[in-house]
Amino acid sequence: MKPLSPLLSPGLAIALLALLPAMEAQAANNAEKGRVFVESNCARCHAIGLDDDSHMPEAPPLRTLHNRYPIDSLTEAFAEGIVTGHPQMPEFQLDTDTISDMLAYIKSLSGTGQ
């Protein structure tokens, strides 16, 4: 069998494919942890689900953030601490795991897989 590329042999490709279910399960676990975080910290202002309304009109629904920003570009903003999102938004400084989990959840809402 001819290798798919010089860097990816058929055996490596099969091994990577075997890892996909575990990676998908981890992503779902991260998104669930992210949901718990946003439910506790963001829901008083933002819509955090697929069809709810934000309690504050100036707080965008999390499911629409991908329309304003590439979701992965928010990593740095959350790591540095978001000070102004909307006028009443508290300052956040989050660890990298929490940021990853929260962004995994936001990506799951957008349906784009970004």
C-alpha positions in Angstrom: 0.0 0.0 0.0 1.4 3.4 -1.0 1.7 6.0 1.9 -0.8 8.8 1.8 2.0 11.3 2.2 5.7 11.1 3.2 4.6 12.0 6.8 1.4 9.9 7.1 1.7 6.1 6.5 -1.4 3.9 6.3 -0.6 2.5 9.8 -0.4 6.0 11.3 -3.6 7.0 9.5 -5.4 4.0 10.9 -4.1 4.8 14.4 -5.2 8.4 14.1 -8.7 7.3 13.0 -8.9 5.0 15.9 -8.3 8.0 18.2 -11.2 10.0 16.8 -13.9 8.6 19.1 -11.8 9.4 22.1 -11.1 12.9 20.8 -14.7 13.5 20.1 -15.7 12.2 23.6 -13.1 14.6 25.1 -14.4 17.5 23.1 -18.0 16.7 24.3 -16.7 16.6 27.9 -14.9 19.9 27.5 -18.1 21.4 26.0 -20.1 20.1 29.0 -17.6 21.7 31.4 -17.9 24.9 29.5 -21.7 24.8 29.7 -21.5 24.4 33.5 -19.1 27.4 33.6 -21.2 29.7 31.4 -24.4 28.7 33.3 -22.8 29.8 36.5 -21.0 32.9 35.3 -22.6 34.2 32.1 -26.3 33.3 32.2 -27.4 36.3 34.3 -26.7 38.5 31.3 -26.2 36.3 28.2 -28.4 33.8 26.4 -26.4 30.6 26.8 -28.6 28.1 25.0 -29.8 27.5 21.5 -33.0 29.6 21.6 -33.1 31.6 24.8 -33.0 35.4 25.1 -30.3 37.4 26.8 -31.4 38.9 30.1 -29.5 42.1 29.1 -30.2 43.3 25.5 -26.6 44.5 25.1 -25.2 41.1 26.1 -25.1 39.0 22.9 -26.3 35.4 23.0 -23.3 33.2 23.2 -24.6 31.2 20.2 -24.1 34.3 17.9 -20.5 35.1 18.9 -19.2 33.3 15.9 -20.9 35.9 13.8 -18.8 38.7 15.4 -15.5 36.9 16.0 -13.7 33.8 15.0 -14.3 31.9 18.3 -10.6 30.8 18.6 -9.6 34.4 18.5 -11.3 34.9 21.9 -8.8 32.7 23.6 -6.3 35.6 24.0 -9.0 38.0 25.1 -10.2 35.7 27.8 -6.7 34.9 28.9 -5.8 38.5 29.3 -9.1 39.3 31.0 -12.1 40.7 29.4 -12.9 44.1 30.9 -15.6 45.4 28.7 -17.9 43.2 26.8 -21.0 45.1 27.8 -21.2 47.8 30.5 -22.1 45.5 33.4 -19.8 42.7 32.5 -17.5 41.7 35.3 -13.8 41.4 34.7 -12.8 37.8 34.1 -9.3 36.2 34.2 -9.6 32.6 33.3 -7.2 29.7 33.2 -6.5 28.0 29.9 -8.5 24.9 30.7 -11.6 27.0 31.5 -11.1 29.0 28.4 -10.9 25.9 26.3 -14.0 24.4 27.9 -16.0 27.6 27.5 -15.0 28.0 23.8 -15.8 24.3 23.2 -19.3 25.0 24.5 -19.7 28.2 22.4 -18.5 26.3 19.3 -21.1 23.6 20.0 -23.8 26.3 20.1 -22.8 27.9 16.9 -23.2 24.6 15.0 -20.2 25.7 12.8 -17.6 23.5 14.5 -15.3 26.5 14.2 
